[in-house]
């Protein structure tokens, strides 16, 4: 089942597993315990460096406002402020992350060369592939079908919720990135609601690191749907445990998006039942 971490926002979760999966790929010789401990410590340092990088060039008043927002815990206000004062926020985070990971790898391998060789855990490593993703869902008895080099996974809805369908493919030049694309079955909107749905997606994307919300229109029904997409970089080699973390958390963030989309639908059509669609003809597969 997905890893529901309610104590951290989606941005923190996305950064944390980026750190862990990158370190796992570059330092395969570390044990799972050492990897988790290292990723935790690197994550703490990363947040400090990101704060320093983002505060550079700000006025004293802007720094005061920035510190208040960071301490306040309101992700929506914080991200709105960032869009205005530091539109390069995501590029800055990516640069700081890459530099810190490279620094940590140099430090670790200088004292422990075997960390980069993977001798201790070589039997646990698997080549990144769609097969390792399929093994994750097989182990959990989650309904899915294989279509050449991609998976179609169906998660049953709870209570009055409908199903969620997630497509998983391998991407990147070296096929070392999972791309998860999903939608909530039956959650769609009439054409006249498109502007409001687009406004929701824009707001979500400003507030949330992953997944990204995309509004698509079904050419046959002319109804709008919100599609969620997330990219999880895993590296060329990975253990089953790391696959479980990457896919579990990725699916959990998609569930978070679709929960909000359901609330948007309820708000727009309080007395209407959600329309049913044929998932085999989804806009994702087209």
N, C-alpha and C positions, 0 to 999 in steps of 0.2 A: 504494500500500500504506500501511497505517497507520504513523504516526510513532512508533516504539518508542523512547521516551526512558527508558532504564533508570537514568539518573543522577539522576532527580528523582522524588519520590513523586507520587501522583495529585493530592494537594492542591496542590503546587507547580505542576504542569502546568495544573491548572484555573485557578489564580489568574493564571498567566502568560498564558494565551491570553485570559482575561477582559480583562486590561490591554491586550493587543495589539489585540483586536477592537474594544474600546471606543474606543481612540485612532484606529484605522483609520476608524471610522464618523464620529467627530467632526472628525478632521483629515485629510480625504481628499486634501488638497493635498500631503501629505508623500510623498516617494519611499519605495519599499519599504525601501531601506537606512536612511534616516532614521527610518522608523517602527520598524524592528527595533532600532536603536540606542536610540531614545527609550524603547521598551517595556522594554528590558533595564535601563536606568538607573532607570526608574520602578519596576520590579520590585524592585530592590535597596532603594530608598527605602521601598517599601511594606512590605517585611519588617521594616525598622527601626521603622517607625511602628506596625505591628501588634504587635511585641514591646513597645513602650512602652505602647500602649493596653491590652494584655492584662495587663501587670504592674502597672498602676495599682490601688491599693487592697490589694495583697497584703502580707502580713507579710514581715519579713526572711527568715524560714525558708522561706516559700513562694517568695519570689524566688530564694533559693538553689536550691531544688528545681527551680524552673522553668528556671533557667539551665542546670542540669546536664542536664535532659531535652532542652533545645534543642540542647545541644552533643553529647549522646549519640547522636543519630541513630536512636533507637528510636521510630518513629512510633506503634506500638501503645501503649507506655507513656505517650508524650507526650499522645496523644489521650484516653486513660483519665483522666489527670490533669486535662486540660482539662474533660472532662465533669463532673468532681467540683467543681473550683475555679472554672472560668469557663464555665458552661453557655451563656452568651451569646456564646461565641467566634465563631460564624459571623455573627451579626448585627453584632458589632464589626468583623470583617474586611470585611463588605460596606459598612459606614459609612465606614471608613478608606479603602477603595478608591474609593468615590464622591467623597469629599472630595479625595483626592489627584489623581484624574483631572481634576476640575474645576479644581483649582489649576494643574495642568500645562497644560491647554488655555488658561487665561487667560494664562499666561506665554508660551506659544508664539505665540499669536495677537497678543499685544501687540507682538512683534518681527517676526512674519511673518504678516500678515493673510491672505495667499494660502493658508496652510496649511488654513484653514477653508473655502476656496472650491473646492478640488479642480480648479483650472484645469489643472495640469500632468498629472494622471492621469485626467482626466474620461473619456477614451476607454477606460480599463481598468475603470472602475466598472460594476457591473451591479446592477440592482434585486434585492434579496434575494428569492428565490423557490425553489420546488421544482425549477424548471428548472436553476438553477445547481448544485444538488446532483446532479441527473441528469447534467449535463455532466461533473461530477467523476468519476462512476463509468463513464460512457461512455469517457472518455479513458484509463481504466485497464483497460478490457475486463472489468470486474467484473459478473457476472451480476445483473440486476435487472429488475423489472417496475414499471410505473407504474399506480397505481390512483387515478384522479382527482387529488387534491392530495397524494398521498403515494407514497413509494417503498418497495418491498420488495426488499432487497438480500441476496443469498446469498453467503457466503464459504465456499469449499471448505475442509474440514479437512485438516490435514497429518498424515502418518503414520497413526496409528490414531484421530485425533480426528475427531469428526463435524462436520457443517456448523454454521455460525452464521448465524442470520437476524436482520437488523436492519431495522426499519421507521423511516422518516424522514418527519416532517411539519413544516410550518411552523406556529408558534404565536405567541401574543402579540397584543395589540390591533392592532399594525401589521404582523403577520406578519414579524417580524424575529428570530425565534429558531428554531433547529433543535432539534427534539426527537428524540433517537435512542432507540429502545426495541428491545431485542434479547433473544435466548435461544439457548442451545445445543441443537441438535436432538438428541433422545433423552436429554437429561440431566434425568431426573425421579426422584422418590422416592416410596415408598409412604406412605400416610396416617400410618402409625405413626411415620414419621421426621419428621413435620411440625415437632414441637417443636425437634428438633435443627437442622433447616434454618432455622427462624426465628431460632434462636440464632446461627447462622452469619451470617445477613443482618444482624442487629442489630449483631454485632461488626464486620462489614465496614463498615456505615454509620457507625459511630463512628470507625473508623480511616481512612476514605477519603472524600475530598471528592467525587469523581465516579468512576464513575457510582453511583447509588443502587440497592441491591438490594431487590427486592420479591418476596415469596413469594406465589404464586397456586396455586389448586387447580383442576384441570381437572374440570368437573362430570361429564363422561362417564366418565373413567377414575379419578377420585378420587385422582389422583397429584399431588404437589407439584412445582412448577417455580420456579426462581429467574429472575426477569426483571430485566434491567438497564436503567436509564433515565438519560439525561443530557440536560440543556438547555444549549445553546450560544448565547448572545446574540451576534448578528453585526451588528446595526444595519441600517438601511434600505438602505444601499448597501455593496457589497463587491466586491473584486477576485477573480478566479479563484484567485490565489495564496493569498489569505486563506481562501477556501472550502476549498482543499486542506488547509491547516493545521488548520482547525476540524474538518472531517469526519475527516481522517486521525487526529488525536489523539483525537477522540471515540470512533472505532471501536477504537482501540488500547486505551483504558481498558476498553471492554466486553470485549475479548479477555482482559484481565487478570482481570476478574471471573469469566468463565466458566472460565478455567484453574483458579482456586481451587475453583469449584463442581465441576469434574471430579474434582479431588483429594478433595473431600468425598464424591462418589459412590463413588470407588474405595475409600475408607476404610470405607464402609458396606456395600458389596457387592463384596468383593475377587474373588470367583469368578464374579460374574454379568456378563453382557454388558448394555450399556446398551440399554434398550428403544427401539424405533424408533417414531416418531410421524409422522403426516401433517402436514407444516408448513403445509399449506393450511387446517388446522383449528386453528391455534394459538389460545391464549387471547388473544393480542394482537389478532388480527383480529376476534375475536368481538365 
